[in-house]
Amino acid sequence: MKNNRRNKIEEKQRNTIILIIAIVLLIIIFLSPYLLKSKKEAEKATPEYSTPPTSTGNNEIREDKKYYLGKIIKENNIVENSIIVKNIGKDPGYDITNILGEPNAKFLDEEVYQGKGIRFKKSFGNIVYLVFTQNYQDEIINGIKTTDSYNDIIMKLGKSNIEKNGGEAITVETENYYITFGYAQKEAILFPKIIKDQKNLIEIVKELSITRNFAKYVPMITDKYKSYSTYDYNSDFLNLSYPTLGFEILVAGGDYPGKKGINIYNNNESKNEYYNLIDKTNNNNIINIIDDNLVRKEARNIFSKKNILYDTPLNQDDKYFTVSASEVGGQSVKYTNCVVLPLEDKSIEPYNLNDSASADAIYLNDHYIYYGISNNGIYKLDPKTKERTLLTKIKGNISSIENVIKGEIVYNNGQIINY
């Protein structure tokens, strides 16, 4: 009797377990499409990393969102509509003032032609890149304008078979230059090919790869090859970049994104000679062969400049302008990279607050920007006309500006000065 009761209890338990398993399986079957969808979405959101050529051994390459800037098309049969492309594309040292006159503003390290839709960066007399903004009205090449859509661009290039692949730009490479059309940003960037002879550079890299003495050999590179797009450095950071050459040096802490060392990209015509400098028996090489084009990375950085600034303004109030700045601790000034950002009138390009793009205090009201520089004074800037006026000279520290009203400036936590 007891055995029968025990058997019934065990059978009931087995049935309960089977029922639970069946329910779990049904739930899994029901949710699997959503789980797979979530997984696919997560994979889609993850940056696509390029993989190193198998010949580079342990030099693992990790690249950010390789698909972001889409395809690079090699094409020499180009109609150059823009006189700027005709001249700068063939001769980066051409004096652009012959075409446009003197620039009338600065944006970070770039010269700006306000009202003409042109920004550019120079390095030792050569234009290393030039940006056609959405305010540039003329055709650039093959009848393409900055406001053209992806479909317009590939149609005018005669490349209707090119897939978009989620990119936000398309790049054309010719014998003398690259042009990246950012149809998402409504901008285009011209990169003239400046450096072609790398004999001395290869010799310097050979010594650098052996000694790892960046302090000695990087200045030798920049002295010989002056037309770099980026050369930023401090005591524990170095970034030197020649986009059209496909050559980059990055020295930074472990958390800084990017491959550290001497990076040779696919668009470097002498990449095989750099590859031959790699010690195949050493897993700790500083020369990396990267399966990508450095022009794409540089274009991405240039397109991002304005977006990053608009994401971090000092003042979030609803005005027709604002200011973006980097706050620096323990330096000679409180704010650097100070840029005036138009919020309504997009025909005005962002421009530097002053010649040094720096200040110790910044205050905005509905009409003007006020900024202070210690041991100098407090200035008023009309953001529309860019007219600057020195309101008052001040000897001493200026830590803040709290208000400006009826001929009085309130600064440094309540001090008042008339102007």
Secondary structure as GFF3:
##gff-version 3
##sequence-region A 1 419
A	DSSP	alpha_helix	2	45	.	.	.	ID=ss1
A	DSSP	three_ten_helix	54	56	.	.	.	ID=ss2
A	DSSP	three_ten_helix	66	69	.	.	.	ID=ss3
A	DSSP	beta_strand	72	74	.	.	.	ID=ss4
A	DSSP	alpha_helix	83	88	.	.	.	ID=ss5
A	DSSP	alpha_helix	97	100	.	.	.	ID=ss6
A	DSSP	beta_strand	105	107	.	.	.	ID=ss7
A	DSSP	beta_strand	110	113	.	.	.	ID=ss8
A	DSSP	beta_strand	118	123	.	.	.	ID=ss9
A	DSSP	beta_strand	126	132	.	.	.	ID=ss10
A	DSSP	alpha_helix	150	157	.	.	.	ID=ss11
A	DSSP	beta_strand	170	173	.	.	.	ID=ss12
A	DSSP	beta_strand	177	182	.	.	.	ID=ss13
A	DSSP	beta_strand	187	192	.	.	.	ID=ss14
A	DSSP	alpha_helix	199	211	.	.	.	ID=ss15
A	DSSP	alpha_helix	214	224	.	.	.	ID=ss16
A	DSSP	beta_strand	230	234	.	.	.	ID=ss17
A	DSSP	beta_strand	237	242	.	.	.	ID=ss18
A	DSSP	three_ten_helix	243	245	.	.	.	ID=ss19
A	DSSP	beta_strand	247	251	.	.	.	ID=ss20
A	DSSP	beta_strand	261	265	.	.	.	ID=ss21
A	DSSP	alpha_helix	271	275	.	.	.	ID=ss22
A	DSSP	beta_strand	287	290	.	.	.	ID=ss23
A	DSSP	alpha_helix	294	311	.	.	.	ID=ss24
A	DSSP	beta_strand	321	327	.	.	.	ID=ss25
A	DSSP	beta_strand	335	342	.	.	.	ID=ss26
A	DSSP	beta_strand	351	352	.	.	.	ID=ss27
A	DSSP	beta_strand	361	364	.	.	.	ID=ss28
A	DSSP	beta_strand	369	373	.	.	.	ID=ss29
A	DSSP	beta_strand	377	381	.	.	.	ID=ss30
A	DSSP	beta_strand	388	393	.	.	.	ID=ss31
A	DSSP	beta_strand	401	405	.	.	.	ID=ss32
A	DSSP	beta_strand	408	411	.	.	.	ID=ss33
A	DSSP	beta_strand	415	418	.	.	.	ID=ss34
###
